[in-house]
Every structure is written in structure tokens, then in C-alpha cells.
């Protein structure tokens, strides 16, 4: 694959992932739709795990299917492209958690030294 084709593929994947997130997140965010991480926070409280662990458990289903695809060349439950898309959305949500944590740490520093 040429570099230009890969960049075009990445752009297409990003658009698909945004659409997937918008379609699915309505069921997982809080009712006002303000907290996109609400599902992970609810699950973490219910199971006494971290939100990041809850996300990892959800993502593992897709990673397992990706492993099967790599091992055997196919998966039967849904196209591998969908599993890749879902895993990338979960990685983006993990990045949101990382950024949220950093923002809270900065806020705590400001309050402590403020």
C-alpha cells in the first residue's frame, strides 16, 4: 500500500469510528449525554474495579477476535474491520480517560499551590 492510500484509509477509518461512537454512545453515556465515560464509571462502581479495567474488559472481546483473525485468517461473528474499529474506539475512550486524569491532576496542583 502506498503512503497516500494509507493516509486515505486512516481518514476513512477515523470517520467510521466517529460515526460508530456517536451511534453507540447514546446507550452508554449518562442520560444527558455529557459524560461519555459514564458506563465505565458505573461498571467500575458495581464491580469494584477501575473504569480503565472496565474498558479493558470490554475491549478484550474485540482484541480476542483480532487474535483469532491473525491466528486463523478469519472470524465468523462479524467482519474483522468492525472489530478493529471497535478496538480503536475503545483506545480513543482510554485516551479520554488519560486526558481526564491529567486535567484532574493539574487542577489538584493548582488548588494545592494556588
N, C-alpha and C positions, 0 to 999 in steps of 0.2 A: 504494500500500500504506500502510495506517495504521501509526502508530508501534507500537501494541500487536501488530499482526500481524508487524511486522519483528522485534520483541523475541522473539516466539514462534518465528519462523523461525530466529533466531540460536541460541536454546536448542536447537532440534531439530538444527541443523547441528552444534553442539558435541557433542551426544550421539552423533550419527552418526560424527563424527571420532574420538571416544574409542574407540568400538567398532571402527572401522577400524584404528586404531593398535594396539589390543590383538590384533586378528586377524592383522595382518601383521607386527608387530614380533617375534613369536616366531622368524621366519626371519632377522631382521636383527640382533637384539641378540646379545650374547655368549651362550654356552651356558647360563650360569647365569641369564640374563635380567636381570642387574643393570645392564648398560651399554646403554642404548637407542641410543647413538650408535656402537656398535662397528662396524657396517657401514661407515659413513662413514670411520672411522679406518682400517679395513682397506684400503678402496679408496684412500684418500689415500696410504697407505704403498706400495701396489702401483704406483700411477701417479705417485708423487712430486708430489702436489698437496695442497692443504689439505683438511681434512674439509669446510669450508664450500664449497669448489669442487665437491667430490664431490656434496654435497647439491644445489647449484645445477644441476649437470648432470642429476641425477635429476629435479628439479622442472621443468626446462626442457621435458621431454616434455609435461607437463601444461599448462604455460603456452603451449606451441605449439598444443596442441589448443584452448585457450581463445581464442587469437588467431584460429584458424580459425573457431571458433564466432562470434566477434564480426564477422569479415570476411564470412562466408557464411551465418550463421544456423543452422548445424548442423555436427555432427561425426558420423561414421559408426562409429567404433571402439567407443565406449561413450557412455552419456548424459553430457551436459555437467556435470550435477550431481556425477557421480563424479570428473570432472577437477577441479572446484572443490574438492571435499572433499579429494582427494589433495594439491592445491597448498596448501591450508590446513594440512594435517597437516605437510607439509614446512616451512612457515613456522613452525609450532609447534616443530618439531625445531630449526630455526635459532635460535629464541628460546632453546631449551635450551642450544645451543652458546654463545650470548651470555652467558647466566647462568653457565654453567660457567667461561667465560673470566674473567668478573668475580670469581667466587669464588676462582679461582686467583690473580688479581692482588691481591685483598685478603689472601690467605694469604701471598703473597710479601712484601707490605708489612709484615705483622706479623712475619715472620721476619727481615726486613732491619732493622727498628727495634725488634724485640722485646726 
